Amino acid sequence: MSSEHRHHQHQHAAPNPHDPGDATPSEFWEDFYSTDTHPWTGNPNEVLVNALSSLSDFTGTTAADLGCGSGADAVYLAQQGLTVTAVDISAAALAHGRDAAQAAGVDGQITWTQINLDDDFPSGSWDLIASSYLHSPVELGRASILSKAAAAVNPGGALIVIGHDGVPHWNSEAPDDFTFPSVDEVLAELNLGDDWSLERKDLIDITIGRPEGQVVDRTDSLIVLRRR
């Protein structure tokens, strides 16, 4: 899982994420990140930065980044003064994240935790939980993971869910019947009670660069929820 891509932004020469073969989730993502060439730019997710800018009254001090990948978002959250728990299935991804945190001077603010979120969930609770791009070509129980994430948000805290919207038009290798879940589908999966308020439900058009120099346009979905 990754920060600026998590389970989805597959513009990388390592395994074709639409053809995982017989690999387990652990094997697939370990192979994906076990390379000297980082799959992403190292910049924080533009949609996450946008989401945080709208939480003007947020005074929390702790955050969890679920599926942190190469760690760009975890580093960004730490740079905002938060103490961060960064979680990913891949040891190689976490190693990239540790290097990025050390280079940014925030390694003391981030705990890197290797967990397969389908099997387990980090213990504790946080003021902010970010879950970005829980889309996967291999097994992934997104609805269960997001429900556990919501339960781990402290009162007054926020849950940010970011995903791709619609058909992955930026990747011609996607199967014809492949679509990403809509914001309404994600909200229905969460099925949160009256102790939550929906702060934002947006579609955001962005342009991103790749380490190899490509420029990709895409539409991402953003959900920001606050626990009362």
Residue pairs with C-beta under 8 A, 6 or more apart in sequence:
1 7
1 29
1 66
1 67
1 68
1 69
1 88
1 89
1 90
1 93
1 117
1 133
1 134
1 136
2 9
2 33
2 39
2 40
2 67
2 68
2 69
2 70
2 88
2 93
2 133
3 40
3 44
3 45
3 65
3 67
3 68
3 69
3 70
3 71
3 72
3 73
3 74
3 97
3 132
4 40
4 41
4 43
4 44
4 45
4 69
4 70
4 72
4 73
4 132
4 208
5 39
5 40
5 69
5 133
6 67
6 69
6 132
6 133
6 134
6 135
7 17
7 67
7 133
7 134
7 135
7 136
7 137
7 140
8 17
8 133
8 135
8 136
8 164
8 168
8 180
9 40
9 133
10 16
10 17
10 18
10 171
10 173
11 170
11 171
11 210
11 212
11 214
11 216
12 32
12 39
13 37
14 31
14 32
14 35
14 39
15 23
15 28
15 31
15 32
16 173
17 28
17 32
17 137
18 137
18 171
18 173
18 174
18 175
18 178
19 137
20 28
20 137
20 138
23 31
23 138
24 138
25 89
25 116
25 118
25 136
25 138
25 139
25 140
26 89
26 90
26 116
28 137
28 138
29 88
29 89
29 90
29 93
29 138
30 89
30 90
30 91
30 92
32 39
32 90
32 93
33 39
33 69
33 70
33 90
33 92
33 93
33 96
34 90
34 92
35 92
37 211
38 70
38 96
38 211
39 70
39 211
40 69
40 70
40 72
40 210
40 211
41 72
41 208
41 209
41 210
41 211
42 70
42 72
42 100
43 72
44 72
44 73
44 75
44 76
45 72
45 73
45 76
45 132
45 162
46 204
46 206
46 208
47 132
47 162
47 204
47 206
47 220
47 222
48 73
48 76
48 130
48 132
48 160
48 162
49 76
50 204
50 222
51 130
51 160
51 162
51 200
51 222
51 224
52 58
52 80
52 160
54 199
54 200
54 224
55 128
55 158
55 199
55 224
58 127
58 128
58 158
60 82
60 126
60 127
60 128
60 154
60 156
60 157
60 158
61 81
61 82
61 83
61 127
62 82
62 83
62 84
62 85
62 126
62 127
62 128
62 154
63 77
63 82
63 83
63 84
63 85
63 126
63 127
63 128
63 129
63 130
64 84
64 85
64 86
64 87
64 122
64 124
64 126
64 128
64 129
64 130
64 149
64 152
65 73
65 74
65 77
65 84
65 85
65 86
65 87
65 130
65 132
66 87
66 117
66 129
66 130
66 131
66 132
66 134
66 145
66 149
67 87
67 88
67 89
67 117
67 131
67 132
67 133
67 134
68 74
68 86
68 87
68 88
68 93
68 94
68 97
68 112
69 88
69 90
69 93
69 96
69 97
70 93
70 96
70 97
70 100
71 86
71 93
71 94
71 96
71 97
71 98
71 100
71 101
71 110
71 112
72 100
73 130
73 132
74 84
74 86
74 97
74 101
74 110
75 97
75 100
75 101
75 104
75 106
75 110
77 84
77 128
77 130
78 84
78 101
78 104
78 106
78 109
78 110
79 104
79 106
82 109
82 127
82 128
83 109
83 110
84 109
84 110
84 111
85 110
85 111
85 113
85 122
85 124
85 126
86 94
86 97
86 110
86 111
86 112
86 113
87 113
87 114
87 115
87 117
87 122
88 94
88 97
88 112
88 113
88 114
88 115
89 114
89 115
89 116
89 117
90 114
91 114
94 112
94 113
94 114
97 110
97 112
98 107
98 112
101 107
101 109
101 110
113 122
115 121
115 122
117 140
117 141
117 145
117 148
118 139
118 140
118 141
118 144
118 145
121 145
121 148
121 149
121 152
122 152
124 152
125 152
125 153
125 154
126 152
126 153
126 154
126 157
127 153
127 154
127 156
127 157
127 158
128 153
128 157
128 158
128 159
128 160
129 149
129 150
129 152
129 153
129 157
129 158
129 159
129 160
130 160
130 162
131 145
131 146
131 149
131 159
131 160
131 161
131 162
132 160
132 161
132 162
132 163
133 162
133 163
133 164
134 140
134 142
134 145
134 146
134 163
135 142
135 163
135 164
135 180
135 181
136 142
142 181
142 189
143 189
143 190
146 161
146 186
146 189
146 190
147 189
147 190
149 159
150 159
150 190
150 192
150 196
150 225
150 227
153 159
153 227
154 227
155 227
155 228
156 226
156 227
156 228
157 226
157 227
158 199
158 224
158 225
158 226
158 227
159 223
159 224
159 225
159 226
159 227
160 222
160 223
160 224
160 225
161 186
161 190
161 222
161 223
161 225
162 220
162 221
162 222
162 223
163 180
163 181
163 183
163 186
163 220
163 221
164 180
164 218
164 219
164 220
164 221
165 180
165 182
165 183
165 203
165 219
165 220
165 221
166 179
166 180
166 182
166 219
167 174
167 178
167 179
167 180
168 174
168 178
168 180
169 218
170 216
170 217
170 218
180 221
181 189
182 221
183 201
183 202
183 203
183 221
183 222
183 223
186 221
186 223
187 198
187 201
187 223
190 225
192 225
194 228
195 227
195 228
196 225
196 226
196 227
196 228
197 225
197 226
197 228
198 223
198 224
198 225
199 224
199 225
199 226
200 222
200 223
200 224
201 222
201 223
202 221
202 222
203 219
203 220
203 221
203 222
204 219
204 220
204 221
204 222
205 217
205 218
205 219
206 217
206 218
206 219
206 220
207 215
207 216
207 217
207 218
208 215
208 216
208 218
209 215
209 216
210 216
